[in-house]
Amino acid sequence: MSALLYSPDSVDTMSMECRPTAAARNSLREVDCVFSHLLVTKEVSPTPQEIAEGEAELRKRYAGDEGVRKAYASCRSGLAYLNEVQTVTTEPSKLAYLERERASLTRVCECSTSDCVVAAMLDLLVEPRHACTITHTRFERVFKRESKNKWVSVSGPGGLCGIVLTLVLTYDPKEENWTYTQTRVVTSDDATCKEFTPQVTAYSHHRYMRRALMNCETIKRLLP
C-alpha cells in the first residue's frame, strides 16, 4: 500500500508506505504506515504601514493588566501546542526549530507589562521578505482494518490538552484513489487549551502532480 497524497487547500504533499505488521502475518488487517510530509509556506514581510497598524492593534488588544494576562494565556496555549508536536517529533532539526519557536513564546510569557508584550510580539511580526519555509516531517502509525477499504489509527488522549488524534485511510478501488483524513479533538477543560478547536485535515491521491509558483526570494529555513 503506497500513495502520494496532496492537500486541496495548501502547497504540500505527503507520501505513505504501508506494510503488514508482524502480528498481521502478511495480511492487511493491521498495517504499519510511514508518512513523509513536505510543506512549502511563504511569508511576505509587512509594509511599514502594516507594521504600524499591527502595533496599534497589539497595544489595543494587550492593554493593561488584563492584556498581559490575555497574552500569557495565548503564549501558554502556543507552548502547549509545541509540546504536543514535540511528542511526535524525533528529527534533530525539527526539534531545534521547535526550540526556537518555544524561545519566542517564552519571551512573551515572561512579560509583566503591556509594552513588553507588544515589543515581543512585534518582533514576531517582522520577517524576511518573500521568504519561503520548507518543512519536512516523518511519522509512523499502526492502522487496523475496519472494513474492506478502510483502516483507522487512534492515539491519545495525550499531553496537557488531552488531544485525541484519529487517522483514517480509505481506498476507492473504482477510482484507484487513496484518502487520508486526520481529526484532532481536545478533551481537556484546561484554560490553556481553549484555543485548540477540533480540526480535520484531508489529503487525497491524484493522478497528476499539482504545481504552484511560489516566487521565493530566499529560503528561510530547510528542515529535513
N, C-alpha and C positions, 0 to 999 in steps of 0.2 A: 504494500500500500504506500504510494508516494504521490505527491502532487505539488505544484507551485501555485500558491494562493495569493489573491490580490484583494486589497480593500477597496470598496467602491467610493470611499469618502476621503482618501488621503493617498499620498505618494509613498506607498510601502508595499513590500511583498513578503511572503513567508513560505518557506519550503517545509515540507513534512516528509518524514520517512518512518514508516511503522512496520514492526516485525512482531510475530507472536512471542509472548513471554515463555520462559522455560516451563512454567506451570501449565500453559495452554497446550503444550505438546504439539506444536506446529498447526494448531487450529487458530481461528481468528476470534475465539470467544474472549480472549484477553490479549491486547497488543501494547507494546512499549513504543511510544512515538517520540521522535526527536524533532523539534521545531527550530528553524533558524529564521529570525526576523530581521529584515533590513528596512530601516526607516530614514528618509531624507526630509528634513524640515528646513525652512528658510525663514530667517528673521531679518527684517529691514529696520535699521535704526530710526527712531522717531526724529522728526524735524524739530528745530528749536521751539517752534510754536507748540508742537505736540508735547514736548518736554515740559514747557511752562504750564500747559493745560493739565498734564499729568500730575505735576507738583501741586497745583491748586486743588485738584481732586483728592490727592492724598492728604493734604492738610485739612480738607473738609471732612474726609472720612475718618481720619485718625486724630481728631482734635481732642485735647484734654485727656483726663484720666480714663474716661470711657473709651476714647480712641486707642489709647495704649493697651487697654485690656482686650479690645477687639483685635488689635494687631497680634497680641500674644496668642489669642485663641486661633487666629489664622495660621500663624507660623507653627504652632503645635500640631495643627491638622496636617500641614505640609510635612513636618518631621515624621508624623505617624505614617503618612503615605510612603515616605522614603524607607521607613523601617519595613513596611510590607514588601516593597520592591526588593529590598536587600535580602529578604528571606528566600527569594527565588533566584538570586544572582550569585554567580561564582567567579566570573571573569574579573581579573585584577583591574583592567582598565575601566570596566563598568563600575566597579566598586570605588575606584578613585574619583570617577565623575559624581557618584552619589555623595561622596565625602565633600566634594566642592560645593554641591548644592546644599548639603547639610550645614556647612560653614556659613553660607549666605543667610539661611533661615535662622540659624542660631544667633547671628548678629541682630536680627530683628527681635528675636525672643528676649535678648538681653537688654533691650532698650527700656528705659524708665521714663522717658519724656517723648512728647509728640514730635519734637524736632529730630530726635534720634531716629524714630521710626521712619519719618519722611526721608531723611538722608539715606538710610539703609535701603529702603525700597526704591528710591530714585536711582541708586547705583545699579539695581537690578533692571531698571527700565532702559538704561542706555547700553546698547550692544553694538558690536561692529556692523558696518553697513553691508547689506546684502550677503551676509554670512550664512552658509549652509552647514547644517549639522548632519553627519551621517552616523547613525547608531545601529550597531549590530548586537543582537542578543540571542542567546541559545538556551532552550529549556527542554526538559524531558518530562513526559507524563505517561502513566499507565491508564489505558481505557478498557472498559468492559463492554462487551456487546449487549445491547438491549433488544435489538431486533436485527433482521437480516442485513439492513443497510444503515445501522445507527450504533455508534459507540459513545460512551459517556465516561467522563472523569470528574470526580468531585473531591475537592480538598477544603479543609477548614472545618469549623471556624478557627482562624488563627490570627495572631498578632493583637495589638492593642484594640483594634476596631472589630475583631471577630469576623474577619472577611471570609465569606464562603465563595469559592471560585468553582463554577461549573463549566466544563468544556465539553462540547458536543461535536462529533464528526458524523456527517451524513453523506451518503453516496447515492447519486441518481444514475442508475445503470443506463437509462434511456439516453440521457444527455452526456453520460460519462463525466459527470460533474461532481466534485467534492465541495462541501461547505463546512467551514469551521466556525463555530459560534462560541463566544466566551461571555458568560454572565457573572457579574460581581455583585454580591449582596452584603451589606453591612449589618451585623446582628447586634452590635454593641450600642448602648444608650449613652456612652461617654460623650461629654460635651465636645471633646476634640475631634469626634468622628462625624459631627453633624454635616460637615461639608461634603462627605462622601455619599453620593447618591447612587442608587442602583445603576449599573452600567452594562450595556450589551454591545459587544463588538463582533462583527461578522466579516469573514473572508470567504471567497469562493474561487474555484478554479475556472480559468478562461482559456479558450483555445489559442488566443493571441495575446502576446505580451503588451501591456499598456506602456505608453511613452508619455513623458511630460518634460517640458522645457523649464528648467529651474532658474537659469541665468545667474548662477552663483559667482560672485566675485572672489570670495575666499571660502575655504573650508574651516569652520570654526573649531571643530574637534572631530576626530575619527575614532570611534570606539569599536574595536574588533570584538 
